[in-house]
Amino acid sequence: MKIILLSILALVVVACSNSDKIALSSNAPPHHTEEGFKNLHGPEKQSGFFDYWYMRWFGDTEWANQSQQVDAIPFVQTNLARITRPDPKQRQVTWVGHSTFLLQYQGKAVLTDPIFSERASPVSFMGPQRLTELPLKLSDLPPIDAVIISHDHYDHLDADTIEALGNSTHYYVPLALKSWFLEQGIAEQNVTELDWWQGAANSEQLRVHATPSQHWSGRSLWDRFETLWSSYVIDIGDWRIWFGGDTGYNPIQFKEIGNVFDNIDLALMPVGAYLPRWFMKMPHVDPQQATLIHRDIGAKRSITMHWGAFQLAAEGIPQTLNDIKQARTDAGLTDSEFRIMPVGATETLPLDSAE
């Protein structure tokens, strides 16, 4: 039965390819290729959809059942009054879950990799299912000034959520992904594509910069690497946030980010979906590597993410929490410097995040 379901999903995923390739110019950056894009450091991702599912069901790694560990996930219902009537003088962050954060400051609201669907999947009847309930509905959100998209994987780019947001906001996306948004009915003027190290201003108070990450892209069996993947530096007034999206680790690119962008007040730091390491090392950091990124970019504090919403790898929820705490201790970081935040919580950060 599992093989039949996987075959059905493979056929559905094949039918969902919408990516466009980019033209390669003679002065193209080194991460551009004739087929799309590539990572510059570390191994390229060679495994694919069927490799993942073979490893999942027939490999030697024992997978924890995260659906039976939901009670270990810290969770609160979001205080809607705090997000709909925020103090514009306060730096405020709300973790909706996975890689979805609401950032609010100086009258601006930014949403990262929003997914409000029940599954991270191209179909509604199968695929990774949300472990906890949503702490708020999409309709509960205040007006959003900008949506930041790190890459096109289904747990980071959700068609139903984008359809619901529609043309009410502005989208910042990696190269070659704009056409997907146009196909969803988003107006061209509401989508800005960015290459690594490019930036764009939304207003005097809001600027978005695309920065490197180590990952891959693809929404089907046939479009891998055709669109770019990125992390971002987001400036809201005098508040600087780094959003990691989804990434593996290398000792070069994150130090480059730290050299170019100083005074990073807050890093939204991916830590989940990291086991088994032989399979997950290229595209996903583990908690220990996440603390290296924290140091490399010079973040004053980090909030962990990319765990507790969808089971994408073998580790269990208690192991993830223990590994985060151990990595934090090993790195000499405090609880506030490398934060485990409850899903749904809204927290106000000090104007000087070093406090």
CORCORTA-V217633 format. One record per residue. N is the residue number from 1. RES is the residue in three letters. PSI is psi in radians with two decimals (999 if undefined). OMEGA is omega as a letter, one per 40 degrees, with the letter a starting at -180 (none if undefined). NEAR is the number of other C-alpha atoms within 12 Angstrom. Layout:
# CORCORTA-V217633
n=N res=RES psi=PSI omega=OMEGA near=NEAR
n=N res=RES psi=PSI omega=OMEGA near=NEAR
This chain:
# CORCORTA-V217633
n=1 res=MET psi=-0.69 omega=i near=7
n=2 res=LYS psi=-0.71 omega=a near=15
n=3 res=ILE psi=-0.68 omega=i near=15
n=4 res=ILE psi=-0.79 omega=a near=10
n=5 res=LEU psi=-0.71 omega=i near=15
n=6 res=LEU psi=-0.66 omega=i near=22
n=7 res=SER psi=-0.71 omega=i near=17
n=8 res=ILE psi=-0.80 omega=a near=19
n=9 res=LEU psi=-0.66 omega=i near=28
n=10 res=ALA psi=-0.73 omega=i near=28
n=11 res=LEU psi=-0.71 omega=i near=20
n=12 res=VAL psi=-0.77 omega=a near=22
n=13 res=VAL psi=-0.69 omega=i near=27
n=14 res=VAL psi=-0.63 omega=a near=21
n=15 res=ALA psi=-0.08 omega=a near=18
n=16 res=CYS psi=0.32 omega=a near=24
n=17 res=SER psi=2.14 omega=a near=28
n=18 res=ASN psi=0.16 omega=a near=27
n=19 res=SER psi=2.64 omega=i near=32
n=20 res=ASP psi=2.50 omega=i near=27
n=21 res=LYS psi=2.76 omega=i near=27
n=22 res=ILE psi=2.71 omega=i near=23
n=23 res=ALA psi=2.33 omega=a near=17
n=24 res=LEU psi=2.04 omega=i near=16
n=25 res=SER psi=2.92 omega=a near=12
n=26 res=SER psi=-0.44 omega=a near=10
n=27 res=ASN psi=0.47 omega=a near=10
n=28 res=ALA psi=2.55 omega=i near=16
n=29 res=PRO psi=2.77 omega=a near=18
n=30 res=PRO psi=-0.32 omega=i near=18
n=31 res=HIS psi=0.00 omega=i near=31
n=32 res=HIS psi=2.50 omega=i near=28
n=33 res=THR psi=3.00 omega=i near=23
n=34 res=GLU psi=-0.43 omega=a near=20
n=35 res=GLU psi=-0.21 omega=a near=21
n=36 res=GLY psi=-1.76 omega=a near=32
n=37 res=PHE psi=2.87 omega=i near=39
n=38 res=LYS psi=2.80 omega=i near=30
n=39 res=ASN psi=2.57 omega=a near=34
n=40 res=LEU psi=-0.32 omega=a near=25
n=41 res=HIS psi=2.48 omega=i near=22
n=42 res=GLY psi=3.13 omega=a near=20
n=43 res=PRO psi=2.55 omega=i near=21
n=44 res=GLU psi=2.67 omega=i near=24
n=45 res=LYS psi=2.06 omega=i near=29
n=46 res=GLN psi=-0.41 omega=a near=19
n=47 res=SER psi=2.73 omega=a near=21
n=48 res=GLY psi=-2.80 omega=a near=24
n=49 res=PHE psi=-0.90 omega=a near=25
n=50 res=PHE psi=-0.56 omega=i near=21
n=51 res=ASP psi=-0.72 omega=a near=18
n=52 res=TYR psi=-0.85 omega=a near=25
n=53 res=TRP psi=-0.53 omega=i near=23
n=54 res=TYR psi=-0.80 omega=i near=19
n=55 res=MET psi=-0.69 omega=a near=23
n=56 res=ARG psi=-0.79 omega=a near=27
n=57 res=TRP psi=-0.43 omega=a near=18
n=58 res=PHE psi=-0.02 omega=a near=15
n=59 res=GLY psi=3.09 omega=a near=16
n=60 res=ASP psi=-0.28 omega=a near=13
n=61 res=THR psi=2.27 omega=i near=19
n=62 res=GLU psi=2.22 omega=a near=16
n=63 res=TRP psi=2.25 omega=i near=24
n=64 res=ALA psi=2.67 omega=i near=23
n=65 res=ASN psi=1.63 omega=a near=19
n=66 res=GLN psi=-0.43 omega=i near=30
n=67 res=SER psi=-0.35 omega=i near=24
n=68 res=GLN psi=0.11 omega=a near=16
n=69 res=GLN psi=0.35 omega=a near=23
n=70 res=VAL psi=-0.58 omega=a near=24
n=71 res=ASP psi=-0.33 omega=i near=18
n=72 res=ALA psi=-0.21 omega=a near=23
n=73 res=ILE psi=2.05 omega=i near=30
n=74 res=PRO psi=2.26 omega=a near=26
n=75 res=PHE psi=2.39 omega=i near=27
n=76 res=VAL psi=2.65 omega=i near=23
n=77 res=GLN psi=2.36 omega=a near=24
n=78 res=THR psi=2.36 omega=i near=30
n=79 res=ASN psi=1.77 omega=a near=24
n=80 res=LEU psi=-0.53 omega=i near=23
n=81 res=ALA psi=-0.61 omega=a near=15
n=82 res=ARG psi=-0.59 omega=a near=27
n=83 res=ILE psi=-0.40 omega=i near=37
n=84 res=THR psi=-0.36 omega=i near=25
n=85 res=ARG psi=1.07 omega=a near=22
n=86 res=PRO psi=2.70 omega=i near=28
n=87 res=ASP psi=2.01 omega=a near=21
n=88 res=PRO psi=-0.26 omega=i near=22
n=89 res=LYS psi=-0.10 omega=a near=20
n=90 res=GLN psi=2.42 omega=i near=28
n=91 res=ARG psi=2.03 omega=a near=36
n=92 res=GLN psi=2.33 omega=i near=35
n=93 res=VAL psi=2.35 omega=i near=41
n=94 res=THR psi=2.23 omega=i near=43
n=95 res=TRP psi=1.91 omega=i near=46
n=96 res=VAL psi=-0.45 omega=a near=45
n=97 res=GLY psi=2.73 omega=a near=50
n=98 res=HIS psi=-2.04 omega=i near=49
n=99 res=SER psi=0.28 omega=a near=46
n=100 res=THR psi=2.00 omega=i near=47
n=101 res=PHE psi=2.58 omega=i near=50
n=102 res=LEU psi=2.06 omega=i near=47
n=103 res=LEU psi=2.25 omega=a near=48
n=104 res=GLN psi=2.30 omega=i near=44
n=105 res=TYR psi=2.48 omega=i near=35
n=106 res=GLN psi=0.66 omega=i near=26
n=107 res=GLY psi=0.08 omega=i near=27
n=108 res=LYS psi=2.61 omega=i near=38
n=109 res=ALA psi=2.19 omega=a near=38
n=110 res=VAL psi=2.39 omega=a near=42
n=111 res=LEU psi=2.30 omega=a near=40
n=112 res=THR psi=2.40 omega=i near=51
n=113 res=ASP psi=1.08 omega=a near=44
n=114 res=PRO psi=2.21 omega=i near=43
n=115 res=ILE psi=2.03 omega=i near=44
n=116 res=PHE psi=0.19 omega=i near=42
n=117 res=SER psi=2.86 omega=i near=39
n=118 res=GLU psi=-0.48 omega=a near=28
n=119 res=ARG psi=2.59 omega=i near=32
n=120 res=ALA psi=1.46 omega=a near=35
n=121 res=SER psi=2.73 omega=i near=33
n=122 res=PRO psi=-0.18 omega=a near=34
n=123 res=VAL psi=2.74 omega=a near=24
n=124 res=SER psi=-0.15 omega=a near=19
n=125 res=PHE psi=-0.09 omega=i near=16
n=126 res=MET psi=2.94 omega=a near=20
n=127 res=GLY psi=3.00 omega=a near=27
n=128 res=PRO psi=2.17 omega=a near=25
n=129 res=GLN psi=2.55 omega=a near=28
n=130 res=ARG psi=2.33 omega=a near=30
n=131 res=LEU psi=-0.69 omega=i near=32
n=132 res=THR psi=2.91 omega=i near=34
n=133 res=GLU psi=2.79 omega=i near=28
n=134 res=LEU psi=2.41 omega=a near=32
n=135 res=PRO psi=-0.23 omega=i near=32
n=136 res=LEU psi=2.77 omega=i near=33
n=137 res=LYS psi=2.76 omega=i near=23
n=138 res=LEU psi=-0.64 omega=a near=26
n=139 res=SER psi=-0.23 omega=i near=16
n=140 res=ASP psi=-0.25 omega=a near=23
n=141 res=LEU psi=2.60 omega=i near=33
n=142 res=PRO psi=3.01 omega=i near=28
n=143 res=PRO psi=2.34 omega=a near=26
n=144 res=ILE psi=2.21 omega=a near=32
n=145 res=ASP psi=-0.60 omega=a near=34
n=146 res=ALA psi=2.49 omega=i near=41
n=147 res=VAL psi=2.24 omega=a near=42
n=148 res=ILE psi=2.18 omega=i near=50
n=149 res=ILE psi=2.16 omega=a near=48
n=150 res=SER psi=-0.62 omega=i near=51
n=151 res=HIS psi=-3.13 omega=a near=47
n=152 res=ASP psi=0.18 omega=i near=46
n=153 res=HIS psi=2.67 omega=a near=37
n=154 res=TYR psi=-0.41 omega=i near=39
n=155 res=ASP psi=0.03 omega=i near=43
n=156 res=HIS psi=-0.42 omega=i near=43
n=157 res=LEU psi=1.82 omega=a near=43
n=158 res=ASP psi=2.04 omega=a near=35
n=159 res=ALA psi=-0.73 omega=a near=34
n=160 res=ASP psi=-0.66 omega=i near=27
n=161 res=THR psi=-0.74 omega=i near=30
n=162 res=ILE psi=-0.70 omega=i near=35
n=163 res=GLU psi=-0.72 omega=a near=25
n=164 res=ALA psi=-0.69 omega=i near=22
n=165 res=LEU psi=-0.65 omega=i near=32
n=166 res=GLY psi=-2.42 omega=a near=26
n=167 res=ASN psi=0.39 omega=a near=25
n=168 res=SER psi=-0.06 omega=a near=22
n=169 res=THR psi=-3.11 omega=i near=29
n=170 res=HIS psi=2.40 omega=a near=37
n=171 res=TYR psi=2.33 omega=i near=41
n=172 res=TYR psi=2.10 omega=a near=45
n=173 res=VAL psi=2.75 omega=i near=43
n=174 res=PRO psi=2.90 omega=a near=44
n=175 res=LEU psi=2.53 omega=i near=39
n=176 res=ALA psi=0.13 omega=i near=35
n=177 res=LEU psi=-0.14 omega=a near=42
n=178 res=LYS psi=-0.65 omega=a near=35
n=179 res=SER psi=-0.59 omega=i near=28
n=180 res=TRP psi=-0.75 omega=a near=35
n=181 res=PHE psi=-0.68 omega=i near=38
n=182 res=LEU psi=-0.65 omega=i near=25
n=183 res=GLU psi=-0.41 omega=i near=20
n=184 res=GLN psi=0.05 omega=i near=24
n=185 res=GLY psi=0.19 omega=i near=22
n=186 res=ILE psi=2.32 omega=a near=25
n=187 res=ALA psi=2.49 omega=a near=21
n=188 res=GLU psi=-0.66 omega=a near=22
n=189 res=GLN psi=-0.17 omega=i near=18
n=190 res=ASN psi=0.14 omega=a near=25
n=191 res=VAL psi=2.22 omega=i near=35
n=192 res=THR psi=2.10 omega=i near=35
n=193 res=GLU psi=2.44 omega=i near=35
n=194 res=LEU psi=2.38 omega=i near=34
n=195 res=ASP psi=2.89 omega=i near=36
n=196 res=TRP psi=2.36 omega=i near=34
n=197 res=TRP psi=0.09 omega=i near=26
n=198 res=GLN psi=2.63 omega=i near=24
n=199 res=GLY psi=2.81 omega=i near=23
n=200 res=ALA psi=2.51 omega=a near=29
n=201 res=ALA psi=2.28 omega=i near=24
n=202 res=ASN psi=-0.60 omega=i near=30
n=203 res=SER psi=-3.07 omega=i near=17
n=204 res=GLU psi=-0.51 omega=a near=15
n=205 res=GLN psi=-0.15 omega=a near=25
n=206 res=LEU psi=2.14 omega=i near=31
n=207 res=ARG psi=2.48 omega=a near=31
n=208 res=VAL psi=2.29 omega=i near=45
n=209 res=HIS psi=2.22 omega=i near=37
n=210 res=ALA psi=2.34 omega=i near=40
n=211 res=THR psi=2.84 omega=a near=39
n=212 res=PRO psi=2.75 omega=i near=45
n=213 res=SER psi=2.98 omega=i near=49
n=214 res=GLN psi=1.76 omega=a near=42
n=215 res=HIS psi=-2.55 omega=i near=41
n=216 res=TRP psi=3.08 omega=a near=40
n=217 res=SER psi=2.94 omega=i near=41
n=218 res=GLY psi=2.35 omega=i near=38
n=219 res=ARG psi=0.13 omega=i near=37
n=220 res=SER psi=-3.06 omega=i near=29
n=221 res=LEU psi=-0.23 omega=a near=25
n=222 res=TRP psi=0.02 omega=a near=24
n=223 res=ASP psi=0.43 omega=a near=30
n=224 res=ARG psi=2.36 omega=i near=33
n=225 res=PHE psi=0.11 omega=a near=39
n=226 res=GLU psi=-0.39 omega=i near=36
n=227 res=THR psi=2.72 omega=a near=44
n=228 res=LEU psi=2.82 omega=i near=44
n=229 res=TRP psi=2.56 omega=a near=47
n=230 res=SER psi=2.71 omega=i near=48
n=231 res=SER psi=3.10 omega=a near=46
n=232 res=TYR psi=2.57 omega=i near=47
n=233 res=VAL psi=2.19 omega=a near=46
n=234 res=ILE psi=2.11 omega=i near=44
n=235 res=ASP psi=2.01 omega=i near=38
n=236 res=ILE psi=1.77 omega=a near=36
n=237 res=GLY psi=-2.20 omega=i near=27
n=238 res=ASP psi=0.29 omega=i near=24
n=239 res=TRP psi=2.10 omega=a near=35
n=240 res=ARG psi=2.14 omega=a near=37
n=241 res=ILE psi=2.38 omega=i near=50
n=242 res=TRP psi=2.19 omega=i near=47
n=243 res=PHE psi=2.01 omega=a near=49
n=244 res=GLY psi=-0.29 omega=a near=52
n=245 res=GLY psi=-1.91 omega=a near=48
n=246 res=ASP psi=2.22 omega=a near=49
n=247 res=THR psi=2.63 omega=i near=45
n=248 res=GLY psi=-3.07 omega=a near=46
n=249 res=TYR psi=2.47 omega=i near=39
n=250 res=ASN psi=2.71 omega=a near=28
n=251 res=PRO psi=0.25 omega=a near=23
n=252 res=ILE psi=-1.00 omega=a near=22
n=253 res=GLN psi=-0.63 omega=a near=29
n=254 res=PHE psi=-0.54 omega=i near=37
n=255 res=LYS psi=-0.63 omega=i near=24
n=256 res=GLU psi=-0.74 omega=i near=22
n=257 res=ILE psi=-0.79 omega=i near=35
n=258 res=GLY psi=-0.55 omega=i near=29
n=259 res=ASN psi=-0.59 omega=a near=18
n=260 res=VAL psi=-0.70 omega=a near=20
n=261 res=PHE psi=1.90 omega=i near=26
n=262 res=ASP psi=3.01 omega=i near=23
n=263 res=ASN psi=0.84 omega=i near=26
n=264 res=ILE psi=1.94 omega=a near=34
n=265 res=ASP psi=-0.69 omega=a near=35
n=266 res=LEU psi=2.33 omega=i near=44
n=267 res=ALA psi=2.26 omega=i near=45
n=268 res=LEU psi=1.81 omega=a near=49
n=269 res=MET psi=2.01 omega=i near=50
n=270 res=PRO psi=2.39 omega=i near=46
n=271 res=VAL psi=-0.21 omega=a near=52
n=272 res=GLY psi=3.02 omega=a near=44
n=273 res=ALA psi=1.02 omega=a near=39
n=274 res=TYR psi=-0.03 omega=i near=38
n=275 res=LEU psi=2.51 omega=e near=33
n=276 res=PRO psi=2.55 omega=a near=28
n=277 res=ARG psi=-0.60 omega=a near=21
n=278 res=TRP psi=-0.46 omega=a near=22
n=279 res=PHE psi=-0.63 omega=a near=30
n=280 res=MET psi=-0.12 omega=a near=36
n=281 res=LYS psi=-0.71 omega=a near=31
n=282 res=MET psi=-0.87 omega=a near=32
n=283 res=PRO psi=-0.24 omega=a near=40
n=284 res=HIS psi=2.24 omega=i near=38
n=285 res=VAL psi=2.71 omega=i near=42
n=286 res=ASP psi=3.01 omega=a near=42
n=287 res=PRO psi=-0.64 omega=i near=45
n=288 res=GLN psi=-0.76 omega=i near=34
n=289 res=GLN psi=-0.53 omega=i near=34
n=290 res=ALA psi=-0.64 omega=i near=46
n=291 res=THR psi=-0.50 omega=i near=41
n=292 res=LEU psi=-0.76 omega=i near=34
n=293 res=ILE psi=-0.75 omega=i near=43
n=294 res=HIS psi=-0.79 omega=i near=44
n=295 res=ARG psi=-0.76 omega=a near=31
n=296 res=ASP psi=-0.75 omega=a near=28
n=297 res=ILE psi=-0.13 omega=i near=41
n=298 res=GLY psi=0.59 omega=a near=30
n=299 res=ALA psi=2.44 omega=i near=38
n=300 res=LYS psi=-0.58 omega=i near=36
n=301 res=ARG psi=2.75 omega=i near=37
n=302 res=SER psi=2.61 omega=i near=42
n=303 res=ILE psi=2.21 omega=a near=47
n=304 res=THR psi=2.61 omega=a near=48
n=305 res=MET psi=-3.04 omega=i near=44
n=306 res=HIS psi=0.65 omega=i near=44
n=307 res=TRP psi=2.76 omega=i near=49
n=308 res=GLY psi=0.07 omega=i near=48
n=309 res=ALA psi=-0.88 omega=a near=45
n=310 res=PHE psi=2.38 omega=i near=41
n=311 res=GLN psi=2.00 omega=a near=35
n=312 res=LEU psi=-0.11 omega=a near=39
n=313 res=ALA psi=-3.02 omega=a near=39
n=314 res=ALA psi=-0.42 omega=a near=32
n=315 res=GLU psi=2.64 omega=i near=34
n=316 res=GLY psi=2.95 omega=i near=33
n=317 res=ILE psi=-0.85 omega=i near=35
n=318 res=PRO psi=-0.68 omega=i near=24
n=319 res=GLN psi=-0.73 omega=i near=30
n=320 res=THR psi=-0.83 omega=a near=35
n=321 res=LEU psi=-0.76 omega=i near=30
n=322 res=ASN psi=-0.70 omega=a near=20
n=323 res=ASP psi=-0.65 omega=i near=28
n=324 res=ILE psi=-0.82 omega=a near=38
n=325 res=LYS psi=-0.70 omega=i near=28
n=326 res=GLN psi=-0.73 omega=i near=23
n=327 res=ALA psi=-0.69 omega=i near=29
n=328 res=ARG psi=-0.78 omega=i near=33
n=329 res=THR psi=-0.79 omega=a near=19
n=330 res=ASP psi=-0.57 omega=a near=18
n=331 res=ALA psi=-0.08 omega=a near=22
n=332 res=GLY psi=0.51 omega=a near=18
n=333 res=LEU psi=2.61 omega=i near=25
n=334 res=THR psi=2.97 omega=i near=23
n=335 res=ASP psi=-0.65 omega=a near=20
n=336 res=SER psi=-0.45 omega=i near=23
n=337 res=GLU psi=-0.53 omega=a near=32
n=338 res=PHE psi=1.54 omega=a near=40
n=339 res=ARG psi=2.37 omega=i near=34
n=340 res=ILE psi=1.93 omega=a near=36
n=341 res=MET psi=2.40 omega=i near=34
n=342 res=PRO psi=2.47 omega=i near=32
n=343 res=VAL psi=2.30 omega=i near=39
n=344 res=GLY psi=-0.24 omega=a near=33
n=345 res=ALA psi=2.60 omega=i near=29
n=346 res=THR psi=2.22 omega=a near=34
n=347 res=GLU psi=2.49 omega=i near=29
n=348 res=THR psi=2.19 omega=a near=25
n=349 res=LEU psi=2.52 omega=i near=31
n=350 res=PRO psi=2.62 omega=i near=20
n=351 res=LEU psi=-0.57 omega=i near=21
n=352 res=ASP psi=1.77 omega=a near=18
n=353 res=SER psi=-0.14 omega=i near=26
n=354 res=ALA psi=-0.17 omega=a near=18
n=355 res=GLU psi=999 omega=none near=12
